[in-house]
């Protein structure tokens, strides 16, 4: 519809403005998703390896604050880095040779550097370090161990005074929280590896454009257009397909690996088990058990 819009649509919609908005939003949202993945991976790395107290501070904040914590800097960076691309759609700037030269050189920084090489290096290092530090001991991940914690309990006496007693109890909640941190780190590692794999065609195109930068500048200085080779157009198709698959697989990975995400989706979609059915099933199981005991 954007390439060859019908007459009834082209009559009341500015198709040129729609194309510019669609292309600009595509680049902004792609950079936004990459920056969010890097931010989440860095947060999991700090929790697992360097600063576990971040989890406690995050638990004290509301969900909206946590979302804004990751979304705001990623969105601001995505818009600023894609600002030259958005401004390049202006017809007056398209004929400005200095701006075109700046835009060509700026591509070395974004998207090649910010959404290509930087995620490859950062996510590669962080995921490798997290993978080597996640324990494989079942007592940490599967069956949390208990450890003694001293608690002060106040008890009242007949005279009205309060007596403070120190009691040693067994708690396993911190170990369970730590196991939850490791499980989330494993989930982030899977998401990062899928991203790195599907983002490789896009990175390859960016590296190839860097190698052809001198030819592009020569064409621009001579007032000629640079036409990429056919292989680059074909690779661009795989790069766009990788971006679509990456966005689609993230939801599937979360549904498979994250129990809490499945439960949340179930509550949102109202896939709940009827409590009356639960009680009926329990009564049936108890009745069948009594019948078996009677037969025995």
Backbone as CSV, one residue per row, in Angstrom:
resi,resn,N_x,N_y,N_z,CA_x,CA_y,CA_z,C_x,C_y,C_z
1,UNK,0.820,-1.214,0.000,0.000,0.000,0.000,0.852,1.262,0.000
2,UNK,2.047,1.209,0.574,2.919,2.381,0.560,3.587,2.572,-0.787
3,UNK,3.892,1.476,-1.478,4.558,1.582,-2.776,3.576,2.024,-3.856
4,UNK,2.413,1.391,-3.909,1.406,1.713,-4.913,0.052,1.829,-4.221
5,UNK,-0.216,2.947,-3.562,-1.454,3.065,-2.784,-2.675,3.198,-3.686
6,UNK,-3.816,2.671,-3.251,-5.057,2.866,-4.013,-5.464,4.337,-4.017
7,UNK,-6.314,4.678,-4.979,-6.719,6.081,-5.131,-7.506,6.586,-3.931
8,UNK,-8.365,5.716,-3.352,-9.190,6.192,-2.248,-8.375,6.439,-0.986
9,UNK,-7.154,5.831,-0.909,-6.274,6.092,0.233,-5.360,7.277,-0.048
10,UNK,-4.814,7.319,-1.258,-3.909,8.415,-1.610,-4.619,9.756,-1.657
11,UNK,-5.952,9.749,-1.763,-6.681,10.998,-1.841,-6.760,11.746,-0.531
12,UNK,-6.753,11.044,0.594,-6.908,11.738,1.880,-5.759,11.489,2.841
13,UNK,-4.676,10.826,2.381,-3.491,10.618,3.210,-2.267,11.077,2.426
14,UNK,-1.417,11.824,3.074,-0.157,12.240,2.463,0.796,11.040,2.477
15,UNK,0.871,10.337,1.350,1.647,9.101,1.297,3.143,9.356,1.472
16,UNK,3.621,10.485,1.030,5.038,10.787,1.197,5.382,10.951,2.667
17,UNK,4.523,11.672,3.390,4.753,11.834,4.825,4.602,10.500,5.546
18,UNK,3.678,9.671,5.088,3.489,8.364,5.709,4.712,7.471,5.501
19,UNK,5.296,7.518,4.300,6.509,6.719,4.047,7.662,7.179,4.934
20,UNK,7.821,8.490,5.052,8.900,9.024,5.893,8.689,8.623,7.349
21,UNK,7.454,8.734,7.832,7.168,8.353,9.218,7.363,6.872,9.466
22,UNK,6.944,6.037,8.501,7.106,4.593,8.669,8.573,4.192,8.689
23,UNK,9.367,4.757,7.778,10.789,4.410,7.734,11.525,4.918,8.971
24,UNK,11.211,6.137,9.392,11.886,6.700,10.564,11.530,5.926,11.838
25,UNK,10.252,5.607,11.999,9.842,4.850,13.181,10.441,3.451,13.178
26,UNK,10.645,2.878,11.996,11.268,1.549,11.910,12.691,1.585,12.455
27,UNK,13.474,2.581,12.054,14.850,2.687,12.536,14.905,3.030,14.022
28,UNK,13.985,3.883,14.485,13.983,4.267,15.893,13.626,3.076,16.781
29,UNK,12.584,2.331,16.416,12.175,1.186,17.232,13.205,0.064,17.207
30,UNK,13.900,-0.102,16.072,14.954,-1.118,16.017,16.087,-0.768,16.976
31,UNK,16.532,0.492,16.943,17.576,0.920,17.882,17.084,0.846,19.315
32,UNK,15.813,1.167,19.550,15.253,1.109,20.892,15.286,-0.308,21.450
33,UNK,14.909,-1.287,20.647,14.931,-2.677,21.120,16.345,-3.145,21.435
34,UNK,17.312,-2.719,20.647,18.701,-3.113,20.894,19.225,-2.496,22.185
35,UNK,18.929,-1.221,22.407,19.386,-0.548,23.621,18.728,-1.153,24.867
36,UNK,17.455,-1.548,24.766,16.780,-2.163,25.904,17.407,-3.511,26.237
37,UNK,17.739,-4.306,25.230,18.386,-5.596,25.464,19.734,-5.406,26.153
38,UNK,20.504,-4.418,25.704,21.790,-4.158,26.349,21.604,-3.699,27.794
39,UNK,20.589,-2.867,28.053,20.345,-2.410,29.412,19.924,-3.530,30.343
40,UNK,19.045,-4.415,29.879,18.602,-5.536,30.705,19.750,-6.503,30.969
41,UNK,20.566,-6.765,29.952,21.708,-7.660,30.133,22.705,-7.086,31.131
42,UNK,22.951,-5.800,31.053,23.860,-5.165,32.000,23.305,-5.218,33.418
43,UNK,21.989,-5.047,33.570,21.382,-5.126,34.903,21.497,-6.531,35.478
44,UNK,21.259,-7.556,34.676,21.396,-8.944,35.152,22.854,-9.263,35.490
45,UNK,23.782,-8.720,34.731,25.207,-8.932,35.022,25.572,-8.332,36.372
46,UNK,25.058,-7.152,36.675,25.358,-6.526,37.963,24.750,-7.312,39.109
47,UNK,23.539,-7.843,38.925,22.897,-8.604,39.987,23.639,-9.905,40.260
48,UNK,24.046,-10.601,39.202,24.657,-11.922,39.351,26.108,-11.826,39.800
49,UNK,26.867,-10.859,39.274,28.303,-10.852,39.501,28.800,-9.759,40.436
50,UNK,28.303,-8.541,40.283,28.953,-7.422,40.959,28.167,-6.875,42.137
51,UNK,26.877,-6.609,41.966,26.125,-5.898,42.999,24.743,-6.515,43.170
52,UNK,24.615,-7.581,43.957,23.301,-8.198,44.158,22.288,-7.300,44.866
53,UNK,22.735,-6.234,45.534,21.803,-5.355,46.233,20.906,-4.585,45.275
54,UNK,21.236,-4.590,43.975,20.386,-3.907,42.998,19.005,-4.532,42.978
55,UNK,18.931,-5.855,43.191,17.636,-6.535,43.190,16.748,-6.006,44.306
56,UNK,17.330,-5.766,45.478,16.548,-5.268,46.598,16.046,-3.856,46.330
57,UNK,16.908,-3.013,45.755,16.474,-1.648,45.446,15.418,-1.640,44.347
58,UNK,15.512,-2.586,43.393,14.508,-2.667,42.336,13.174,-3.156,42.870
59,UNK,13.223,-4.036,43.879,11.980,-4.544,44.458,11.208,-3.456,45.196
60,UNK,11.908,-2.426,45.662,11.242,-1.347,46.384,10.596,-0.335,45.451
61,UNK,10.858,-0.423,44.142,10.306,0.526,43.177,9.084,-0.073,42.498
62,UNK,8.227,0.787,42.014,7.029,0.329,41.325,7.372,-0.143,39.914
63,UNK,6.420,-0.841,39.299,6.648,-1.356,37.953,6.824,-0.227,36.953
64,UNK,6.042,0.841,37.106,6.163,1.968,36.188,7.524,2.632,36.254
65,UNK,8.069,2.754,37.456,9.398,3.360,37.605,10.467,2.487,36.958
66,UNK,10.372,1.168,37.116,11.347,0.274,36.508,11.272,0.324,34.987
67,UNK,10.055,0.404,34.449,9.911,0.490,32.990,10.519,1.786,32.463
68,UNK,10.240,2.890,33.152,10.817,4.168,32.723,12.331,4.176,32.859
69,UNK,12.859,3.431,33.832,14.307,3.372,34.029,15.012,2.811,32.808
70,UNK,14.430,1.801,32.178,15.039,1.210,30.991,14.580,1.907,29.709
71,UNK,13.327,2.361,29.680,12.764,2.880,28.439,13.230,4.290,28.120
72,UNK,13.341,5.158,29.139,13.636,6.568,28.877,15.006,6.774,28.239
73,UNK,16.114,6.285,28.829,17.408,6.517,28.165,17.518,5.814,26.824
74,UNK,16.896,4.639,26.694,16.955,3.937,25.405,16.196,4.697,24.327
75,UNK,15.019,5.237,24.679,14.223,5.977,23.697,14.895,7.283,23.300
76,UNK,15.440,8.003,24.273,16.129,9.261,23.967,17.337,9.006,23.069
77,UNK,18.118,7.969,23.371,19.288,7.654,22.543,18.881,7.224,21.138
78,UNK,17.807,6.446,21.027,17.360,5.983,19.716,16.905,7.144,18.835
79,UNK,16.197,8.109,19.433,15.728,9.257,18.645,16.890,10.155,18.249
80,UNK,17.809,10.424,19.176,18.941,11.307,18.867,19.853,10.704,17.815
81,UNK,20.149,9.414,17.914,21.049,8.793,16.957,20.432,8.689,15.562
82,UNK,19.121,8.622,15.480,18.451,8.542,14.175,17.985,9.899,13.671
83,UNK,18.315,10.971,14.386,17.903,12.298,13.973,18.482,12.708,12.611
84,UNK,19.766,12.448,12.323,20.258,12.775,10.972,19.530,12.018,9.863
85,UNK,19.165,10.777,10.113,18.429,10.022,9.099,17.028,10.619,8.888
86,UNK,16.412,11.047,9.981,15.084,11.658,9.857,15.167,12.988,9.123
87,UNK,16.187,13.800,9.444,16.340,15.095,8.777,16.725,14.946,7.313
88,UNK,17.334,13.830,6.955,17.751,13.640,5.560,16.560,13.524,4.607
89,UNK,15.364,13.297,5.138,14.182,13.225,4.281,13.723,14.595,3.813
90,UNK,14.289,15.651,4.397,13.978,17.010,3.959,14.591,17.264,2.587
91,UNK,13.796,17.788,1.661,14.274,17.978,0.285,15.395,18.993,0.210
92,UNK,15.368,20.016,1.059,16.432,21.022,1.027,17.760,20.445,1.483
93,UNK,17.731,19.521,2.440,18.968,18.906,2.920,19.471,17.825,1.974
94,UNK,18.596,17.250,1.173,19.022,16.210,0.247,19.954,16.753,-0.835
95,UNK,19.870,18.034,-1.119,20.749,18.654,-2.114,21.976,19.300,-1.493
96,UNK,22.088,19.238,-0.159,23.232,19.816,0.535,24.345,18.786,0.590
97,UNK,25.439,19.051,-0.121,26.531,18.080,-0.197,27.235,17.895,1.141
98,UNK,27.361,18.963,1.923,28.018,18.850,3.219,27.211,17.969,4.173
99,UNK,25.896,18.136,4.155,25.061,17.307,5.023,25.100,15.853,4.585
100,UNK,25.088,15.610,3.278,25.156,14.236,2.795,26.476,13.590,3.179
101,UNK,27.557,14.343,3.109,28.855,13.808,3.518,28.864,13.490,5.014
102,UNK,28.287,14.408,5.813,28.185,14.158,7.251,27.346,12.914,7.532
103,UNK,26.250,12.754,6.822,25.384,11.602,7.049,26.096,10.299,6.717
104,UNK,26.872,10.292,5.650,27.592,9.074,5.266,28.624,8.705,6.322
105,UNK,29.375,9.700,6.808,30.397,9.429,7.817,29.745,9.103,9.163
106,UNK,28.597,9.729,9.459,27.907,9.481,10.732,27.438,8.035,10.851
107,UNK,27.224,7.382,9.708,26.799,5.985,9.749,27.853,5.072,10.364
108,UNK,29.109,5.514,10.384,30.137,4.733,11.073,29.845,4.652,12.566
109,UNK,29.288,5.735,13.109,28.930,5.748,14.523,27.580,5.083,14.758
110,UNK,26.578,5.486,13.964,25.245,4.893,14.052,24.716,4.675,12.640
111,UNK,24.302,3.473,12.324,24.010,2.345,13.213,25.128,1.310,13.351
112,UNK,26.239,1.486,12.609,27.257,0.432,12.596,27.885,0.251,13.972
113,UNK,28.215,1.365,14.629,28.864,1.262,15.924,27.903,1.012,17.073
114,UNK,26.838,1.805,17.150,25.948,1.750,18.305,25.060,0.508,18.327
115,UNK,24.568,0.091,17.183,23.651,-1.057,17.137,24.245,-2.264,16.426
116,UNK,25.543,-2.210,16.118,26.193,-3.338,15.459,27.367,-3.877,16.257
117,UNK,28.454,-3.103,16.289,29.665,-3.562,16.961,29.536,-3.508,18.485
118,UNK,28.942,-2.434,19.013,28.809,-2.307,20.471,27.975,-3.432,21.076
119,UNK,26.797,-3.766,20.547,26.063,-4.910,21.113,26.815,-6.221,20.995
120,UNK,27.535,-6.402,19.875,28.299,-7.638,19.698,29.355,-7.792,20.778
121,UNK,30.093,-6.730,21.059,31.166,-6.798,22.054,30.591,-6.851,23.470
122,UNK,29.656,-5.940,23.780,29.122,-5.853,25.131,28.338,-7.105,25.513
123,UNK,27.407,-7.524,24.672,26.600,-8.701,24.990,27.444,-9.966,24.987
124,UNK,28.435,-10.040,24.110,29.298,-11.212,24.093,30.071,-11.370,25.393
125,UNK,30.643,-10.272,25.892,31.423,-10.333,27.131,30.523,-10.604,28.337
126,UNK,29.401,-9.891,28.430,28.522,-10.033,29.597,27.888,-11.419,29.665
127,UNK,27.420,-11.925,28.533,26.793,-13.254,28.539,27.812,-14.343,28.863
128,UNK,29.036,-14.203,28.376,30.062,-15.203,28.679,30.396,-15.201,30.170
129,UNK,30.531,-14.023,30.766,30.844,-13.954,32.186,29.689,-14.474,33.039
130,UNK,28.465,-14.153,32.658,27.322,-14.665,33.417,27.207,-16.176,33.289
131,UNK,27.464,-16.707,32.107,27.369,-18.146,31.897,28.395,-18.899,32.729
132,UNK,29.597,-18.343,32.871,30.630,-19.012,33.666,30.389,-18.897,35.161
133,UNK,29.564,-17.935,35.605,29.332,-17.743,37.032,28.032,-18.367,37.529
134,UNK,27.140,-18.752,36.631,25.893,-19.363,37.071,26.179,-20.780,37.559
135,UNK,25.852,-21.120,38.812,26.163,-22.454,39.345,25.243,-23.504,38.741
136,UNK,25.788,-24.709,38.622,25.023,-25.851,38.136,24.573,-26.758,39.268
137,UNK,24.873,-26.357,40.521,24.496,-27.163,41.677,22.990,-27.147,41.861
138,UNK,22.381,-28.281,41.953,20.930,-28.357,42.083,20.434,-27.769,43.389
139,UNK,21.315,-27.742,44.426,20.882,-27.198,45.703,20.662,-25.697,45.623
140,UNK,21.274,-25.041,44.615,21.090,-23.607,44.462,19.923,-23.305,43.547
141,UNK,19.779,-24.106,42.477,18.743,-23.798,41.504,17.468,-24.567,41.765
142,UNK,17.544,-25.814,42.094,16.336,-26.613,42.206,15.778,-26.661,43.602
143,UNK,16.601,-26.979,44.604,16.140,-27.122,45.980,16.921,-26.158,46.865
144,UNK,16.346,-25.010,47.167,17.053,-24.019,47.966,17.401,-24.543,49.353
145,UNK,18.592,-24.229,49.777,19.041,-24.649,51.094,18.588,-23.659,52.151
146,UNK,18.486,-24.145,53.391,18.109,-23.303,54.506,19.361,-22.919,55.283
147,UNK,19.337,-21.745,55.880,20.464,-21.314,56.688,19.910,-20.559,57.897
148,UNK,20.626,-20.604,59.032,20.102,-19.996,60.257,20.172,-18.484,60.221
149,UNK,19.119,-17.861,60.736,19.051,-16.409,60.873,18.523,-16.092,62.253
150,UNK,19.177,-15.198,62.953,18.749,-14.807,64.290,17.721,-13.688,64.195
151,UNK,16.594,-13.875,64.899,15.511,-12.899,64.903,15.177,-12.538,66.346
152,UNK,14.801,-11.285,66.563,14.411,-10.809,67.893,12.893,-10.811,67.982
153,UNK,12.367,-11.495,68.995,10.926,-11.615,69.198,10.580,-10.993,70.543
154,UNK,9.581,-10.117,70.547,9.155,-9.459,71.770,7.987,-10.224,72.391
155,UNK,8.122,-10.572,73.660,7.061,-11.278,74.377,6.671,-10.479,75.612
156,UNK,5.403,-10.502,75.977,4.908,-9.750,77.125,4.866,-10.659,78.354
157,UNK,5.057,-10.087,79.513,5.008,-10.800,80.787,3.884,-10.209,81.627
158,UNK,3.673,-10.796,82.809,2.550,-10.379,83.654,2.698,-8.946,84.152
159,UNK,3.906,-8.505,84.405,4.111,-7.154,84.946,3.882,-6.070,83.911
160,UNK,3.665,-6.449,82.661,3.439,-5.466,81.604,4.697,-5.109,80.855
161,UNK,5.856,-5.498,81.352,7.090,-5.237,80.654,7.263,-6.208,79.490
162,UNK,8.063,-5.821,78.579,8.336,-6.643,77.409,9.722,-7.233,77.519
163,UNK,9.809,-8.470,77.170,11.080,-9.185,77.211,11.485,-9.548,75.788
164,UNK,12.685,-9.206,75.436,13.191,-9.466,74.086,13.980,-10.760,74.095
165,UNK,13.562,-11.700,73.281,14.238,-12.980,73.164,14.828,-13.118,71.764
166,UNK,15.985,-13.699,71.723,16.657,-13.955,70.451,16.425,-15.400,70.052
167,UNK,15.821,-15.591,68.908,15.472,-16.927,68.434,16.173,-17.184,67.104
168,UNK,16.714,-18.355,66.979,17.363,-18.766,65.730,16.386,-19.598,64.925
169,UNK,16.102,-19.128,63.698,15.173,-19.828,62.808,15.892,-20.139,61.498
170,UNK,15.271,-21.018,60.750,15.811,-21.396,59.443,15.006,-20.698,58.356
171,UNK,15.701,-20.035,57.458,15.062,-19.370,56.338,15.768,-19.763,55.048
172,UNK,14.970,-19.896,53.990,15.553,-20.212,52.681,15.145,-19.203,51.628
173,UNK,14.509,-18.107,52.018,14.035,-17.131,51.045,15.164,-16.448,50.267
174,UNK,16.261,-15.989,50.931,17.329,-15.384,50.143,17.919,-16.328,49.108
175,UNK,18.038,-17.627,49.448,18.569,-18.574,48.481,17.623,-18.700,47.290
176,UNK,16.327,-18.686,47.557,15.365,-18.757,46.463,15.444,-17.524,45.584
177,UNK,15.622,-16.366,46.205,15.781,-15.158,45.410,17.030,-15.239,44.537
178,UNK,18.088,-15.789,45.092,19.321,-15.919,44.316,19.119,-16.886,43.156
179,UNK,18.393,-17.974,43.408,18.101,-18.910,42.330,17.261,-18.244,41.251
180,UNK,16.336,-17.370,41.670,15.542,-16.621,40.701,16.416,-15.695,39.871
181,UNK,17.410,-15.072,40.498,18.340,-14.221,39.758,19.091,-15.020,38.703
182,UNK,19.546,-16.214,39.070,20.265,-17.051,38.114,19.358,-17.478,36.956
183,UNK,18.108,-17.773,37.263,17.182,-18.187,36.213,16.913,-17.044,35.240
184,UNK,16.738,-15.840,35.766,16.557,-14.680,34.903,17.802,-14.402,34.079
185,UNK,18.976,-14.633,34.680,20.223,-14.454,33.927,20.308,-15.445,32.772
186,UNK,19.887,-16.689,32.995,19.857,-17.664,31.907,18.909,-17.226,30.805
187,UNK,17.769,-16.663,31.176,16.823,-16.179,30.182,17.415,-15.038,29.366
188,UNK,18.109,-14.130,30.032,18.739,-13.007,29.332,19.841,-13.505,28.400
189,UNK,20.572,-14.534,28.808,21.622,-15.093,27.955,21.020,-15.652,26.672
190,UNK,19.907,-16.361,26.781,19.252,-16.910,25.587,18.781,-15.788,24.667
191,UNK,18.167,-14.750,25.236,17.704,-13.622,24.426,18.868,-12.917,23.742
192,UNK,19.986,-12.771,24.463,21.147,-12.102,23.876,21.758,-12.924,22.751
193,UNK,21.839,-14.244,22.922,22.402,-15.093,21.874,21.525,-15.096,20.625
194,UNK,20.208,-15.117,20.818,19.299,-15.040,19.662,19.461,-13.704,18.951
195,UNK,19.592,-12.636,19.724,19.788,-11.319,19.122,21.086,-11.253,18.319
196,UNK,22.187,-11.739,18.900,23.479,-11.681,18.208,23.446,-12.492,16.915
197,UNK,22.765,-13.627,16.937,22.695,-14.466,15.738,21.894,-13.794,14.636
198,UNK,20.717,-13.282,14.973,19.846,-12.683,13.965,20.292,-11.281,13.567
199,UNK,21.122,-10.646,14.366,21.625,-9.315,14.020,22.899,-9.368,13.186
200,UNK,23.444,-10.571,12.977,24.708,-10.689,12.243,24.590,-10.226,10.782
201,UNK,23.517,-10.565,10.026,23.434,-10.041,8.650,23.433,-8.517,8.589
202,UNK,22.772,-7.892,9.522,22.762,-6.431,9.544,24.149,-5.879,9.846
203,UNK,24.876,-6.527,10.752,26.246,-6.107,11.053,27.160,-6.312,9.853
204,UNK,26.973,-7.411,9.125,27.789,-7.675,7.938,27.574,-6.606,6.867
205,UNK,26.328,-6.185,6.690,26.052,-5.114,5.718,26.731,-3.816,6.147
206,UNK,26.685,-3.514,7.440,27.334,-2.302,7.922,28.838,-2.317,7.715
207,UNK,29.474,-3.461,7.965,30.922,-3.565,7.746,31.247,-3.426,6.263
208,UNK,30.412,-4.019,5.413,30.643,-3.894,3.963,30.510,-2.446,3.512
209,UNK,29.547,-1.701,4.060,29.401,-0.293,3.698,30.597,0.524,4.149
210,UNK,31.189,0.151,5.265,32.402,0.848,5.714,33.537,0.628,4.717
211,UNK,33.664,-0.589,4.205,34.709,-0.881,3.223,34.483,-0.142,1.906
212,UNK,33.227,0.160,1.599,32.893,0.880,0.373,32.734,2.376,0.599
213,UNK,33.162,2.879,1.755,32.931,4.277,2.095,33.642,5.224,1.130
214,UNK,34.844,4.899,0.727,35.584,5.787,-0.171,34.902,5.887,-1.530
215,UNK,34.361,4.774,-2.021,33.631,4.820,-3.297,32.377,5.676,-3.175
216,UNK,31.701,5.570,-2.043,30.489,6.366,-1.836,30.827,7.849,-1.797
217,UNK,31.912,8.211,-1.110,32.314,9.612,-1.039,32.755,10.136,-2.398
218,UNK,33.429,9.313,-3.179,33.851,9.745,-4.514,32.635,9.997,-5.405
219,UNK,31.646,9.128,-5.324,30.429,9.347,-6.110,29.704,10.608,-5.656
220,UNK,29.695,10.839,-4.357,29.014,12.012,-3.833,29.730,13.293,-4.251
221,UNK,31.064,13.284,-4.248,31.810,14.452,-4.677,31.665,14.704,-6.163
222,UNK,31.519,13.660,-6.962,31.346,13.816,-8.404,29.919,14.077,-8.835
223,UNK,29.015,14.202,-7.872,27.627,14.456,-8.213,26.918,13.253,-8.802
224,UNK,27.397,12.060,-8.500,26.788,10.842,-9.021,26.158,10.044,-7.872
225,UNK,25.260,9.149,-8.256,24.604,8.285,-7.265,25.372,6.977,-7.136
226,UNK,25.467,6.506,-5.902,26.109,5.217,-5.640,25.032,4.136,-5.543
227,UNK,25.134,3.137,-6.391,24.183,2.034,-6.395,24.851,0.807,-5.786
228,UNK,24.341,0.312,-4.671,24.942,-0.880,-4.051,24.844,-2.087,-4.973
229,UNK,25.746,-3.043,-4.806,25.671,-4.259,-5.623,24.472,-5.120,-5.255
230,UNK,24.186,-6.084,-6.114,23.017,-6.945,-5.908,23.143,-7.765,-4.624
231,UNK,24.362,-8.196,-4.302,24.568,-8.992,-3.099,24.160,-8.219,-1.848
232,UNK,24.421,-6.927,-1.808,24.049,-6.132,-0.651,22.533,-6.028,-0.527
233,UNK,21.838,-5.903,-1.639,20.371,-5.868,-1.595,19.819,-7.191,-1.071
234,UNK,20.426,-8.295,-1.502,19.972,-9.600,-1.017,20.236,-9.763,0.472
235,UNK,21.407,-9.330,0.917,21.709,-9.406,2.341,20.791,-8.509,3.162
236,UNK,20.372,-7.406,2.587,19.469,-6.515,3.298,18.116,-7.189,3.560
237,UNK,17.686,-8.059,2.631,16.450,-8.809,2.838,16.584,-9.731,4.046
238,UNK,17.730,-10.427,4.152,17.947,-11.306,5.299,18.071,-10.500,6.600
239,UNK,18.654,-9.305,6.514,18.769,-8.473,7.709,17.392,-8.036,8.215
240,UNK,16.510,-7.649,7.300,15.159,-7.270,7.712,14.379,-8.471,8.230
241,UNK,14.577,-9.626,7.600,13.929,-10.838,8.090,14.428,-11.207,9.484
242,UNK,15.728,-11.022,9.728,16.276,-11.290,11.055,15.679,-10.385,12.119
243,UNK,15.438,-9.108,11.767,14.819,-8.193,12.727,13.393,-8.628,13.069
244,UNK,12.647,-9.099,12.070,11.281,-9.566,12.317,11.290,-10.827,13.168
245,UNK,12.191,-11.771,12.849,12.278,-13.007,13.633,12.709,-12.733,15.064
246,UNK,13.607,-11.796,15.236,14.087,-11.463,16.581,12.940,-10.953,17.444
247,UNK,12.114,-10.063,16.879,10.983,-9.549,17.640,9.936,-10.622,17.908
248,UNK,9.790,-11.565,16.980,8.785,-12.613,17.147,9.249,-13.691,18.122
249,UNK,10.528,-14.038,18.094,11.036,-15.106,18.946,11.156,-14.691,20.403
250,UNK,11.297,-13.402,20.663,11.426,-12.958,22.052,10.210,-13.366,22.880
251,UNK,9.021,-13.179,22.310,7.803,-13.566,23.029,7.748,-15.070,23.232
252,UNK,8.128,-15.837,22.218,8.103,-17.297,22.340,9.101,-17.783,23.380
253,UNK,10.284,-17.178,23.431,11.298,-17.568,24.414,10.825,-17.265,25.829
254,UNK,10.203,-16.108,26.021,9.694,-15.760,27.343,8.588,-16.717,27.781
255,UNK,7.738,-17.116,26.853,6.659,-18.039,27.199,7.196,-19.419,27.572
256,UNK,8.290,-19.834,26.954,8.841,-21.164,27.207,9.685,-21.196,28.476
257,UNK,10.506,-20.178,28.700,11.511,-20.241,29.756,11.118,-19.529,31.042
258,UNK,10.166,-18.619,31.000,9.839,-17.827,32.187,8.453,-18.208,32.687
259,UNK,8.403,-18.851,33.868,7.126,-19.275,34.441,6.260,-18.082,34.837
260,UNK,6.862,-17.076,35.438,6.085,-15.916,35.876,5.489,-15.165,34.695
261,UNK,6.218,-15.116,33.581,5.687,-14.451,32.385,4.484,-15.214,31.834
262,UNK,4.557,-16.555,31.859,3.415,-17.356,31.407,2.200,-17.126,32.294
263,UNK,2.433,-17.070,33.608,1.307,-16.843,34.520,0.704,-15.460,34.316
264,UNK,1.567,-14.464,34.081,1.054,-13.118,33.848,0.244,-13.043,32.562
265,UNK,0.749,-13.677,31.505,0.006,-13.706,30.242,-1.313,-14.447,30.426
266,UNK,-1.273,-15.514,31.234,-2.509,-16.250,31.496,-3.534,-15.407,32.220
267,UNK,-3.065,-14.590,33.184,-4.001,-13.716,33.894,-4.539,-12.625,32.980
268,UNK,-3.661,-12.086,32.136,-4.117,-11.035,31.222,-5.126,-11.582,30.219
269,UNK,-4.846,-12.766,29.696,-5.751,-13.377,28.723,-6.910,-14.106,29.382
270,UNK,-6.940,-14.125,30.732,-8.023,-14.728,31.499,-8.115,-16.240,31.273
271,UNK,-6.961,-16.858,31.128,-6.921,-18.312,31.066,-6.743,-18.842,32.479
272,UNK,-7.805,-18.779,33.276,-7.741,-19.171,34.676,-8.537,-20.445,34.887
273,UNK,-8.097,-21.209,35.860,-8.816,-22.415,36.221,-9.923,-22.059,37.182
274,UNK,-11.102,-22.546,36.939,-12.248,-22.259,37.797,-12.038,-22.880,39.176
275,UNK,-12.114,-22.099,40.264,-11.897,-22.677,41.608,-12.879,-23.791,41.924
276,UNK,-14.122,-23.681,41.433,-15.099,-24.738,41.696,-14.675,-26.044,41.053
277,UNK,-14.043,-25.935,39.861,-13.542,-27.144,39.218,-12.423,-27.770,40.025
278,UNK,-11.590,-26.911,40.647,-10.513,-27.434,41.486,-11.079,-28.208,42.670
279,UNK,-12.115,-27.630,43.317,-12.698,-28.313,44.476,-13.376,-29.609,44.056
280,UNK,-14.026,-29.589,42.879,-14.686,-30.803,42.399,-13.680,-31.900,42.127
281,UNK,-12.559,-31.504,41.485,-11.522,-32.496,41.201,-10.929,-33.043,42.490
282,UNK,-10.763,-32.163,43.500,-10.201,-32.624,44.770,-11.141,-33.599,45.449
283,UNK,-12.448,-33.282,45.425,-13.414,-34.185,46.045,-13.440,-35.533,45.327
284,UNK,-13.342,-35.484,44.015,-13.342,-36.737,43.262,-12.125,-37.581,43.604
285,UNK,-10.956,-36.925,43.725,-9.741,-37.679,44.044,-9.811,-38.269,45.447
286,UNK,-10.389,-37.488,46.397,-10.531,-38.010,47.760,-11.506,-39.171,47.787
287,UNK,-12.633,-39.041,47.068,-13.625,-40.109,47.038,-13.050,-41.363,46.399
288,UNK,-12.289,-41.201,45.306,-11.687,-42.371,44.679,-10.679,-43.032,45.597
289,UNK,-9.946,-42.196,46.396,-8.987,-42.761,47.335,-9.679,-43.555,48.437
290,UNK,-10.832,-43.037,48.912,-11.573,-43.785,49.942,-12.120,-45.103,49.396
291,UNK,-12.575,-45.057,48.137,-13.086,-46.297,47.527,-11.979,-47.339,47.404
292,UNK,-10.781,-46.891,47.020,-9.672,-47.839,46.893,-9.301,-48.441,48.246
293,UNK,-9.341,-47.582,49.304,-9.024,-48.117,50.628,-10.082,-49.121,51.086
294,UNK,-11.371,-48.862,50.750,-12.435,-49.793,51.128,-12.266,-51.138,50.433
295,UNK,-11.896,-51.072,49.174,-11.689,-52.319,48.419,-10.539,-53.112,49.008
296,UNK,-9.484,-52.400,49.434,-8.353,-53.100,50.005,-8.741,-53.719,51.361
